[in-house]
């Protein structure tokens, strides 16, 4: 690539005073970034002060708005052609940055650091991420190695096209990956190892378990809803036909259950069709 790309690093941070200073120091040692921006998301500790002392530009939210909101704030303020998003808790190794940037230089629009085995915080979370990856692979018809990794490099102009779609919570990686695929942009994965975070995780198993479950439906609505709704409609139609065959053979009549299942099949299909049209409108002009 002939043009020298200007690089911005964005670190969303909430109460990360134990790790933020060392993370910034490691990034600066690479001499790659034009700027390091820390989004202090309503921290109650010295995260912002330590980040400034380490040499980062700090933007502070007056209260916690969420990881996704911090990402959007960082993207709006970043001056670079390329934005690197990383966790501020020490999980992501800045030494991996050059390997991700190589893919950008090869022409990719989004490069994700794909966590390898042993990088997941727990067995349950690892299984959940495997489910998300398989679903996303089915939806996009491209192999998705890590749908929820927060270590990613993007072309700033393309990322800003979809800021209005990104949620304020933790599922921004899922959303950004799916919209890049949907818009026809190039996505690549680079294997990384995520270390154990410094400090306490902000993810709550019960509350965020429900939220991650909803990610599955978000994946569908962001890419191709009909791929989810159509199989359900077919299953309902086949069940209705099987039940009708049974009742016709045994009782020589068409039952209300068959009618209900056929109606449900038609309704689910129509919902998928309408959702597909709405999804297409979301990307109109991109």
N, C-alpha and C positions, 0 to 999 in steps of 0.2 A: 504494500500500500504506500503510495508516494506521499500522501499527506501525513504529517506528524500529528497524531491524535492527542488532544488535550484530555487528561484523565481526572475525573473527580471521584473521590471515595466518600460514600455516605454511610454513616454508622448510626442507626437508630439505637438509642440507649435510655434505659429506665433503671435507675439505682444500680449502675454498673461501676461504681467508684473503685472496686477492687481489681477490675480488669481493664478499664478503658485506657489508662495511661500507658500500660505496656503494649496494648493493641496498637495505639497510635504510633508509639515509638518504633514498632516493628514495620509498620507501613512506611514511615518516613525513611527508614534505613534502605528501602528499595529504590528511592529516588525516582519514582515513576509518576507520582501523583502531583498534579498542578495544585490541588486543594484537598483537604480532608475536612469533611463537614460532619459534625456530631449533632444529631437532633436529640436534645435533652427533653425526653417526653415526660415532663412533670415529675422529675426525680425529687425524692425527699432527702437525698444524700449529697455528696460533693461531686457528683458525676460531671456537671457542667464546669466547675472550677478546675478540676483535675484535667479535663479535656483541653481547656484553654491553656493551661500551663504546659501541656504536652505539645502544643503547637497547632491545635485544630481550631477551625472556625465553629463556634457553637451557636446553635439556634434553639431557643428554649420555648417549649410549649408551656403555657401557664398552668395547665393541668394535663393529666395523662389522656391522650386521645387514641392511643393504640399504635401498634407496630406499623400497620399499613398507613395510618395517617402520618407517622413520622417519615416513612418512605416517600410519601407524596410531597411533604414539605421539603425534604432533601432534593428530590428530583426538580422541584420548581426553582430552587436556589442554586443548583449545580451549574457551573459555567462550562464544564467539559463537554467534549463531543461524545465521550464514553463515560458511563457511570458504573462504578463498582459498588455493589451493596454487600455489606458484611455484617455479621453479628458483632456486638461490642463486648461479648462475654468471654472471649478467648477460645471459642469453639473452632473458629476458622483461622487457618494459618495463612498470614499474608504472603508467605513464600510461594503459595499456589497461584497468586495473582498473575505472574508472567505467563503461566501455562494457559490460563483462561483468556488472557489478552491475545495470545497467539491465534486462537480461533477467531477472535474479532478481526484480526488482521487478515485472516483467510477469507473474510467476507460474511461471516455469520452476524446475525443481528442480536441474538440473545445466547449467552453461554452460561450454563449452570454447573456449579460444582456439585457433582453427584456423589453423595456419601456412600462409602463402601461398607461391607459387612463389619460389624464391630463399632460402627460410628453412631448407631441409634442409642438413645438414652435408655430405652427399656425394650423388652421383648414385645410388649403390647404395641408400643409406638412403631416398632419395626414392622410388625404385621399390618398395622393400619396403613403405613406408607406403601407397603407392597400392594395392598388393595387399591390404593389411589393410583399407583403407577400402572397397574394392569388395566384399570378402568380408563385412564387417560390414553393408554396405548390403543385400546379398543376404539375409543371415540375419535382419536386423531389419525389412526392407521399409521402412526409413526411410533417407534420405540421410545418410550418415556422412562428414563432411568431414575429420576428423582424429581417428583412433582412439587415437593414442599420445601426443598432446600432454599435457605435464605442467602446463600453465597452465590451471587450471579453478577454477570457483566452485561450491560445493555448499551445499545446505541441510544443516546439521550433523546434525539428527536422522535424516534419510533416509540420509545417508552412513554413519552409525554402524550402521545396520541390517545392512550388508554387510561390516563389518570382518573377520569370520571367513572371508570368501571371498577377500579380497585377498592376493596373494602378497607375500613379503618382498622380491622383486627389483624390476626395472625395469618389469614389465608391469602395475603397478597401474592405470595409466590405461585400458588395454584392458579389464581386468576391471571396473572401476567403470562405464565407459560401457555395457558390455553388460548388467550387472545392473540398471542404472537403466532401460534399455529393457525388459528382461524383466519388471521389476516394474510396468511401466506408468507410470513417472514421466516428466515432461517434460524433454527434452534440447534444448538450443539451441547454436548455434555462432556465434562472433563472429570475423571475420577479424583476424589479427594478423601482425606480422612478427617473427620470432625472430632476434635478432642472433647473431653468432659468440660462443661462450662464452669466458669469461676462464679461462685455465689449460687443463690437460689433461683430456680426456674420460675418464670412468670406464668407457666402453663398449669392449669388446674385440671386434674384427670376427669372429674365428673362434668364440670361446666364446659370444658374444652372438648371432652369426648363427644358431647352432643354437637358442638360446633363443627368438629371434624367430620362427623357423620353427615352434616349438611353440605360439606364440601363436595361429596359425591354428587349431590343434585346440582350444585353450582357448576361442576365440571360439565354436566350434561347440558345445562341451559346456556353455558358460554360457548359451546362448540356446536353440537348437533342434537337437539332435544329428541328428534325423531328416532335416533339410534337407541334411546332408552325406552321411549313410549311404544315404539312399534313392536318390539319383542313381547312387551307386556300385553299389548292388544292381541297379538297372535296367540299367546298362551290362553288368554280368556276365551278367544273364539274357539280354540281347539277343545278347551274344557267344556264349553257350552255344547259343542257338537258331540262330544263323547257322552255327556249327560243326556242329551236329546236322544242319542242312539240307544242308550240304556233304558230310558223311560218309554221310548216307542216300542222297544222289544218287550219290556215287562208289563207296561200299563197301557200301551197303544194310545199315548197322548203326549202332547207338547206341554211341559210344565212351566210354572212361573220362574223357577230357577234358571232354566235354559234361556228364557226371555231376558232375565236380569243379566246373565253372563254375556249374552250377545249385545245387549245395550251398553254394558260396561266396556266391552271391547271397542265398540264404535266410538264411545265418548273418549276413551283413552287415546285412540288413534287421532281423533279430531283435536284433542288437547296438544298432542305432539306436533300436529301439522301447524296449528296456530303458533305454538312456541317456536317452531322452526322459522316461520315468517318474521316473528318479532326479533329473533336472534339475527336474522339477515339484515334487518333494519339497523341494528346496533352497530354494524360494521360498514354501513353504507358510506361510501366516500373514502374508505381506507384501502 
